[in-house]
Structure formats: structure tokens, C-alpha cells
């Protein structure tokens, strides 16, 4: 079901584009006695993204004319059987722009999700990392289960349209049963189409892939930039390979100490905080806020709209209607970046006039739906990786017992996130643990950047991550801002701190605060 339980920076690029191949199954091959760490990558011009990656055009050159290059890397399908079948992992890079003698190595990015395609996201944000490219090759990849890397396939496009419009906040037993039946059918489709890869898409598997990538790229240490879920992946990597960590930055930080219920509750609070900040911003401007005169009125009108949509959807993007679920999803998506607040205002104005196009576009971007009606596999991969990682399996009784706490955390998003905990019910593969282990004694320092206004990975998670990494490893930096993550803000202070560490190895003072 639509659920921002493990959010992604990748969706921001999709949203910006929206507002201005069929899904790949697991293709495994015999290893043929290839020495995987010594394999040579055949870098070529990048093709257009596959449908599983989101479709669209091949990446445009960077400013200055630098071309993006793509390659595939072989990795074991099953890391417990490294001599067995292999899968192909899709990679992308832009070569360092500076002098070769000053090149540090490769800087590997994961932009979050889980489920986001790094092959499509890195070019979308590539110019933002021009300073870092002076000393690094910029590299990203589709993690296993994502895009062209043995991408998980579940339901088809028509089924997904219905799935993402369902009532995800049931009011009675009949609606509950329908929700559970839909989740069961979706999960069964994943098992039927992708059963071979589902047991092997855990974050620990992706972390092992990154260490293989480090070796294949020729680096002694892994230099890394993780955003959102990418911070969890980076933490798991540091736990498994602490001696191999080079310079690493975590931005938009996942709290590694929380189980899925605690994480969803934390997000309810985070999205409510972001909505509060949006309402205050709208009503504090010199011109009149078109949604309401006070923050309380703005939030009350949004709640009223959602209640009305529960009973009677409005026209969205023909032939689809904007349902309560799609509107809630679109509102959540708009809170990922302060740059999108203007779209939220315009979308709400339209919705009050029975036009749901903008809110539906925002919802589509969250779900990976293109304007042509085709879906990437971002949500299929998101659910597959989360359910493989997370051990707890929740029932409708569990959700009902927790609803009062979720509603107190967020009158608007509480029900939505609480019922989202059912996503892994009846999943074909057992979950690995209650929460990831990121303890990394002996690792090099890791810069952990928390944003006080982050809706998707609440600020408190940065301190929890820094503590869990261990003394002398996690170094926390605070950004007092809005939106998901900090480096993509306009904060010169954040840019300087991150760039100084990645480029020169200068660790900022613990507790540094940026605005």
C-alpha cells in the first residue's frame, strides 16, 4: 500500500519532472568461475532508463560536457553461496573533473528508499555535487531488487492503479478485510513473479554488494554518501566492514534503534511537524494564505478535505479519481522539500474546486507512476527490502490497539501510517531483525547530518545513529531547516562541513549547528 515508511530522496527528482520495459525479473547466471573482485567493468554510454527504473531519456551530460557512463557488475545472488549463481547490478558514474594526482577515488551514493534507482537519481542531482567531483568519480547503482539490478516485479500497471487508490485507512470490518485482501494479493504477486530474488534483497546483501563494488572500482576504502535509507545501508556496511570505511556522510538519518512500529510512529510525528511548519509558513507571508487565515484553520481545512474524499473522491487525472489515500500520499510527498510547498498550496486550492490533478501528480511521484501510466518498481522494491529486513509482522488487532497513539502523534497522518504497518503481513520471506545493527568499532569517523524539520527521518534519529555507530565514529552535525535531508538545502554551512570532510578529511566539531 502507499506508505512513506522508508522515504526516498529519489522521488524528489520525479516530482520536479512531473510538475514542470516492463519490470525486470531476476536474471541469474552461472558464475562461470569468474573472480568477482577482479572483474573488469565495461563502461559505456548510458541507455535510457528502463521502465523499472522509471523510464525517460538517457542522462544529459553534466555542465562542461562530461558524459555519464554505465556498466554492470556481477554479484552473487546468494551471499551465503558466493560460488553459485550471479546477478547483474547496474552502475553509473561521472569521472572526476580535477587533476588525476588529486583524485581520492570513487564516491558511492545511495539516495534512499529503499527502492530508489541510483542510476536515474544521480544524474538528476549530479550538478549539485560538482565540488565533490573535483576529487571523486561520482558513482551510484541500482541496489539488488531495484530497477535493472534483478528488479522485483509484483502487480501490473492496471492492478497498481487500483492498489494505490484503495482505502488505506479502513473505518469498519468490511474495509479492513478489503485492505488485508489487497495486501495479501500484492504480496503473493511479488512471490509469484520474483520468488527467486526475494530472499536475497536484504540490506546486509546490498552492503556486501557495496564492498564488492569498492574492490571492483579499485578503492582500498569505501567513500560513501548515504541519504535517507542510504544512511541505514551505510550503517550496516560500517558494521560489517568497519576497517573498510573511508570518508562517509549520512544525511537525512534513519533511527537504527527503532522497530517498524516505532519508526512509523516517529514518522507520524515528523510529517505532522512538517505540516505544522507548512501551515505556519503559509499564514505568515505578507500576502494572504489561500488555504486559511491561521495555521489551525489551514490544518482543519485539509482534514475536512480528506474526510470528504473518503466519502466522495473528486476527478484527478482522467480516468482516475483522487481518493483520500492518494490525496494523503500527495500531501506527504509535498512535505519532503520546502521547494514543493507551493505545489501543495496550489494542489489544495484546486482540490477545493473539485480538481485533484496536482495532488494526484504528487501521489504518482511517490508511487513511481509515469505520465504514460507505467510504474517503476520503486514500491515493489521498497516493500520487498523492508519486509526482508524487518522481523515484526503486524495484525489488524495490533494496528487497532495502536491507533490512539498514532492519532495523537498526527491527526492527519496517524491512521495512514498505522495501517501501513500491515504491508509485510503474509510476506513470503521472514524478516531478519527488529532493527539493523550499525555498531562499527574501529571505523573511520562518519559525519551524521540531522535536519530539525525533517518529516521523513525525524531529527532525533541523527543522534541515535551517531550513538549507535559508537564512540569516535559517529560525529553529529545539526541543520536547523525544513525538508528531507540537509545537503540539498541552501545552507552554506552544511555544504562547507560536508565538502571539507569528503574532500580534505576535516571532521567538523561534534555538535556543530548550521542554519
C-alpha positions in Angstrom: 0.0 0.0 0.0 1.2 3.6 -0.4 3.3 4.2 2.6 6.2 6.6 3.1 7.6 4.4 5.9 11.1 4.4 4.4 11.2 7.6 2.4 13.5 8.4 -0.5 15.3 11.3 -2.0 14.9 9.8 -5.4 11.2 10.8 -5.5 12.1 14.5 -5.4 13.6 14.3 -8.8 10.5 12.6 -10.1 8.2 15.1 -8.6 10.1 18.0 -10.1 9.8 16.5 -13.5 6.1 15.7 -13.2 5.3 19.1 -12.1 7.0 21.2 -14.7 10.3 -2.0 -20.3 8.4 -4.0 -18.5 9.6 -4.7 -14.9 12.8 -6.7 -14.8 12.6 -10.1 -13.2 15.6 -11.7 -11.5 18.1 -12.8 -14.2 20.7 -15.0 -12.7 23.6 -16.6 -14.4 26.2 -19.2 -13.6 29.3 -17.6 -12.2 31.5 -19.4 -14.7 34.4 -19.3 -12.3 34.7 -15.5 -12.6 36.8 -13.9 -9.8 34.2 -11.4 -8.8 36.5 -8.9 -7.1 38.8 -8.9 -10.1 36.1 -8.4 -12.8 36.6 -5.6 -15.2 33.7 -3.2 -15.8 32.8 -2.4 -19.3 31.8 1.3 -19.1 29.7 2.6 -21.9 27.3 5.5 -22.8 24.2 5.1 -20.6 21.0 3.9 -22.2 17.6 5.4 -21.4 16.3 4.2 -18.1 14.2 1.0 -18.1 10.6 1.1 -17.1 11.6 -0.5 -13.8 13.9 2.5 -13.3 11.2 5.0 -14.1 11.6 5.4 -17.9 12.5 8.6 -19.6 15.5 9.8 -21.6 19.2 8.9 -21.3 21.0 11.2 -18.9 22.2 14.5 -20.3 25.8 15.5 -20.0 27.0 17.4 -16.9 27.8 21.1 -17.2 31.1 21.3 -19.1 30.2 18.3 -21.2 31.2 15.4 -19.0 29.3 12.2 -20.1 27.7 9.7 -17.8 28.9 6.1 -18.2 27.1 2.9 -17.2 28.2 -0.6 -16.6 27.0 -3.8 -14.9 28.8 -5.6 -12.1 28.3 -9.3 -11.3 27.5 -10.2 -7.7 26.4 -13.4 -6.0 22.6 -14.0 -6.0 23.1 -15.5 -2.5 26.0 -14.2 -0.4 25.8 -17.4 1.7 26.7 -19.3 -1.5 29.2 -16.9 -3.2 30.2 -19.6 -5.7 26.7 -20.0 -7.0 24.5 -18.0 -9.4 25.2 -14.4 -10.0 23.0 -11.3 -10.8 23.9 -8.1 -12.7 23.9 -4.9 -10.7 23.5 -1.6 -12.7 26.1 1.1 -12.1 26.6 4.7 -13.3 29.5 7.1 -12.9 30.9 10.5 -13.9 34.6 10.7 -13.9 36.4 13.1 -11.6 36.9 16.5 -13.1 40.1 17.5 -11.4 43.7 16.5 -11.7 44.3 12.8 -11.6 47.0 13.1 -8.9 44.4 14.8 -6.6 41.8 12.2 -7.2 40.7 10.3 -4.0 38.7 7.5 -5.6 35.1 6.8 -6.1 32.3 8.4 -4.0 29.4 5.9 -3.9 25.9 7.4 -3.4 22.7 5.8 -2.2 19.7 8.2 -2.3 17.3 6.2 -0.2 14.1 4.3 -0.4 14.7 1.5 -0.1 13.8 1.1 -3.8 15.2 4.2 -5.4 17.3 3.8 -8.6 20.7 5.4 -8.1 21.3 5.1 -11.9 18.5 7.5 -12.6 18.8 9.7 -9.4 22.5 10.6 -9.5 22.3 12.3 -12.9 19.2 14.2 -11.8 21.2 15.8 -8.9 24.6 15.5 -10.5 25.3 19.2 -10.8 24.7 19.6 -7.0 27.9 17.5 -6.4 30.2 19.4 -8.8 32.5 20.3 -6.0 32.8 16.7 -4.9 33.5 15.6 -8.4 36.8 17.6 -8.4 38.4 14.8 -6.4 36.0 11.8 -6.8 34.4 9.8 -9.5 30.7 10.1 -8.7 29.2 6.6 -8.6 25.7 5.2 -7.9 23.8 2.0 -8.6 20.5 0.2 -8.5 20.7 -1.9 -5.4 19.6 -5.5 -5.8 15.9 -5.8 -6.3 15.8 -2.3 -7.8 15.5 -1.2 -11.4 17.9 -3.1 -13.6 19.5 -4.9 -10.7 17.3 -8.1 -10.7 14.4 -5.7 -10.1 11.5 -7.2 -8.1 8.2 -7.4 -10.1 4.8 -7.7 -8.4 1.5 -6.4 -9.8 1.0 -4.9 -13.3 0.3 -1.3 -14.1 -3.5 -1.6 -14.1 -3.5 -3.5 -10.8 -1.2 -0.9 -9.3 -3.6 1.9 -10.2 -6.3 0.1 -8.1 -3.9 -0.7 -5.4 -2.7 2.8 -4.8 -6.3 4.2 -4.9 -7.6 1.8 -2.2 -8.9 3.0 1.1 -5.8 2.6 3.3 -7.5 3.9 6.5 -10.4 1.5 6.9 -13.3 2.6 9.1 -15.1 -0.8 9.6 -14.6 -4.5 9.4 -15.5 -4.7 5.7 -13.0 -2.1 4.7 -10.4 -3.8 6.9 -10.9 -7.1 5.1 -10.6 -5.5 1.7 -7.4 -3.8 2.7 -5.9 -7.0 4.0 -7.0 -8.9 1.0 -5.4 -6.3 -1.3 -2.1 -6.5 0.6 -2.2 -10.3 0.5 -2.8 -10.3 -3.2 0.1 -7.8 -3.8 2.5 -9.8 -1.7 1.5 -13.1 -3.4 2.2 -11.5 -6.8 5.7 -10.5 -5.7 6.4 -14.1 -4.6 5.0 -15.5 -7.8 7.0 -13.2 -10.1 10.1 -12.7 -8.1 10.3 -15.5 -5.6 13.9 -16.4 -6.6 15.3 -13.0 -5.6 13.1 -12.1 -2.6 15.2 -14.0 -0.1 18.3 -12.0 -1.2 17.3 -8.3 -1.1 18.1 -7.6 2.5 20.2 -4.5 3.4 23.0 -6.8 4.5 23.1 -8.2 1.0 23.3 -4.7 -0.5 26.1 -3.8 1.9 28.1 -6.8 0.8 27.5 -5.7 -2.8 29.0 -2.3 -1.9 32.1 -3.9 -0.6 32.5 -5.9 -3.7 31.9 -2.7 -5.7 34.7 -1.0 -3.7 37.1 -3.7 -4.7 36.0 -3.8 -8.4 36.3 0.0 -8.6 39.9 -0.3 -7.2 39.5 1.5 -3.9 41.1 0.5 -0.7 38.4 2.2 1.3 34.7 2.9 0.6 33.9 6.6 0.4 30.2 7.0 0.7 27.3 9.5 0.7 24.1 8.0 2.0 20.7 9.8 2.1 17.6 8.7 4.0 17.5 4.8 3.8 21.0 5.2 2.4 22.1 6.1 5.9 20.8 2.7 7.2 22.6 0.9 4.3 25.8 2.9 5.2 25.4 2.0 8.9 25.0 -1.7 8.1 28.1 -1.5 5.8 30.1 0.1 8.6 29.0 -2.6 11.0 30.0 -5.4 8.6 33.2 -3.8 7.3 34.4 -1.2 9.8 38.0 -1.3 8.6 37.0 -0.6 5.0 35.2 2.7 5.8 36.8 5.7 4.2 35.1 9.1 4.3 31.4 8.7 4.8 28.5 11.1 5.2 24.9 10.2 6.3 22.2 12.8 5.5 18.5 12.5 6.4 19.3 9.9 9.0 17.3 6.8 9.8 17.0 5.9 13.5 18.6 2.5 13.6 17.3 1.7 17.1 13.6 1.7 16.2 11.5 -1.3 15.1 8.9 -0.7 12.3 6.2 0.4 14.7 8.4 2.9 16.4 9.7 4.1 13.0 6.2 4.6 11.7 5.1 6.4 14.9 8.2 8.7 14.6 7.3 9.5 11.0 3.7 10.4 12.1 5.3 13.0 14.4 7.7 14.1 11.7 5.1 14.6 9.0 2.8 16.4 11.4 5.7 18.7 12.4 6.3 19.4 8.7 2.7 20.1 8.1 2.6 22.4 11.1 5.6 24.3 9.7 4.0 24.5 6.2 0.8 25.9 7.8 2.8 28.5 9.8 4.8 29.5 6.7 1.7 29.9 4.5 -0.1 32.1 7.0 2.9 34.2 8.0 3.6 35.6 4.5 2.7 39.1 3.7 0.2 38.1 1.1 -3.0 36.2 2.2 -2.6 32.4 2.5 -5.3 31.0 0.2 -5.8 27.9 2.4 -6.7 29.7 5.6 -6.0 32.6 7.9 -4.4 30.7 10.7 -2.3 27.6 10.9 -5.1 25.9 12.8 -7.6 26.8 10.0 -5.2 25.5 7.3 -4.9 22.1 9.0 -8.6 22.0 9.8 -9.5 22.6 6.1 -7.0 19.9 5.0 -8.6 17.4 7.4 -12.1 18.3 6.2 -11.0 17.8 2.6 -9.6 14.3 3.4 -12.7 13.3 5.2 -14.9 14.4 2.3 -12.6 12.5 -0.1 -13.1 9.3 1.9 -16.8 9.5 1.1 -16.6 11.0 -2.4 -13.4 11.2 -4.5 -13.0 14.0 -7.0 -11.7 14.0 -10.5 -7.9 13.6 -10.6 -6.0 12.6 -13.8 -8.5 11.1 -16.2 -9.8 8.4 -15.9 -8.6 8.2 -12.2 -10.2 9.9 -9.3 -8.4 11.5 -6.4 -9.2 9.3 -3.3 -8.5 10.1 0.3 -5.4 7.8 0.1 -4.0 9.4 -3.0 -4.5 12.9 -1.5 -2.8 12.0 1.8 0.0 10.4 -0.2 0.4 13.6 -2.3 0.4 15.8 0.8 3.1 13.7 2.4 5.2 13.8 -0.8 5.0 17.6 -0.9 6.4 17.8 2.6 9.7 16.2 1.6 11.0 19.6 0.4 10.1 23.2 1.2 10.5 23.9 -2.5 7.3 21.8 -3.0 5.2 23.7 -0.5 3.9 26.0 -3.3 2.7 22.9 -5.2 0.9 21.8 -2.1 -0.9 25.2 -1.8 -1.9 25.1 -5.4 -2.9 21.5 -5.2 -5.1 22.2 -2.2 -6.7 25.2 -3.9 -7.5 23.0 -6.9 -8.9 20.2 -4.8 -11.3 22.6 -3.0 -12.6 23.4 -6.5 -13.0 19.6 -7.2 -9.8 19.3 -9.3 -7.4 16.8 -8.0 -4.7 16.9 -10.7 -1.8 18.3 -8.7 -2.3 16.2 -5.6 -2.5 13.2 -7.8 0.7 14.1 -9.6 2.4 14.4 -6.2 1.0 11.0 -5.2 2.1 9.4 -8.5 5.6 10.6 -8.0 5.7 8.9 -4.6 4.4 5.7 -6.1 6.7 5.8 -9.2 4.0 6.3 -11.8 4.9 8.0 -15.0 2.5 10.2 -17.0 2.1 7.3 -19.5 0.6 5.1 -16.8 3.6 2.9 -16.3 5.1 2.3 -12.9 8.8 1.9 -11.9 9.4 -0.8 -9.4 10.2 1.6 -6.6 7.3 0.5 -4.4 7.7 -3.2 -5.1 11.4 -2.9 -4.2 10.6 -0.8 -1.1 8.2 -3.3 0.3 10.4 -6.3 -0.6 13.5 -4.9 1.1 11.7 -3.6 4.1 9.8 -6.9 4.6 13.1 -8.8 4.2 14.8 -6.6 6.8 12.0 -6.2 9.4 11.2 -9.2 11.6 7.8 -8.0 13.1 4.6 -8.9 11.4 1.6 -6.9 12.5 -2.1 -7.8 12.5 -5.2 -5.6 12.3 -5.6 -6.1 16.1 -2.1 -4.7 16.6 -3.0 -1.6 14.5 -6.3 -1.0 16.2 -4.6 -1.1 19.6 -2.0 1.5 18.5 -4.4 3.8 16.6 -4.9 6.2 19.6 -1.2 6.7 20.0 -0.7 7.3 16.2 -3.7 9.7 16.1 -2.2 11.7 19.0 1.1 11.9 17.1 -0.6 13.1 14.0 -4.4 13.7 13.4 -3.7 13.8 9.7 -1.1 11.1 9.1 -1.6 8.8 12.1 -4.2 6.4 10.7 -2.4 6.3 7.3 1.0 5.3 8.9 -0.5 2.9 11.4 -2.4 0.9 8.8 0.7 0.9 6.7 2.3 -1.4 9.2 0.3 -4.3 7.6 2.4 -4.1 4.4 4.6 -7.1 5.4 1.7 -9.3 6.7 1.8 -12.6 4.8 5.2 -11.8 3.2 6.8 -14.9 1.7 10.2 -14.3 3.4 10.9 -14.0 7.1 12.3 -10.6 8.3 15.8 -10.5 9.6 15.7 -8.4 12.8 13.7 -5.9 14.8 16.2 -3.2 13.7 19.6 -3.0 12.0 22.9 -3.3 13.8 25.1 -0.4 12.9 27.7 -0.6 15.7 31.1 0.0 14.0 34.0 0.0 16.4 37.2 0.7 14.5 35.6 2.6 11.7 36.8 5.9 10.4 34.7 8.9 11.5 31.2 9.1 9.9 29.6 12.6 9.6 25.9 12.3 10.6 23.8 15.2 9.5 20.3 15.7 11.1 17.7 18.2 10.0 15.4 19.6 12.7 12.5 20.0 10.3 12.8 16.6 8.5 9.4 14.9 8.1 10.6 11.6 6.9 13.6 10.8 9.0 13.0 12.9 12.2 15.9 14.8 13.6 16.2 12.6 16.7 17.4 9.8 14.5 20.7 11.5 13.8 21.8 11.4 17.5 20.6 7.8 17.8 22.6 6.8 14.7 25.7 8.7 16.0 25.5 6.9 19.3 24.8 3.5 17.8 27.9 3.8 15.5 30.0 4.2 18.6 32.4 6.5 20.3 34.8 8.2 17.9 32.8 7.0 14.9 29.5 9.0 14.6 30.0 12.8 14.5 26.7 14.7 14.6 26.0 17.9 12.8 22.7 19.7 13.1 20.9 21.7 10.4 18.1 23.9 11.5 15.9 23.8 8.4 13.0 22.2 6.6 12.6 19.3 4.2 14.2 15.8 3.9 17.9 15.9 4.3 20.3 18.9 4.5 22.9 18.9 1.8 20.3 19.8 -0.9 19.4 22.9 1.1 20.9 26.3 0.6 22.9 26.1 3.7 26.5 27.2 3.0 27.4 25.9 6.5 26.2 22.4 5.7 27.9 22.4 2.2 31.2 23.5 3.7 31.2 20.9 6.5 30.4 18.0 4.2 32.7 19.1 1.4 35.6 19.8 3.9 35.3 16.3 5.3 34.9 14.4 2.0 37.5 16.5 0.1 40.1 17.2 2.8 39.3 14.8 5.6 38.5 17.7 8.1 36.0 16.4 10.6 33.7 19.2 11.9 33.5 19.7 15.6 31.0 17.4 17.3 27.7 19.2 17.9 28.2 21.8 15.1 24.9 23.6 14.3 24.1 25.1 10.8 21.3 27.3 9.6 
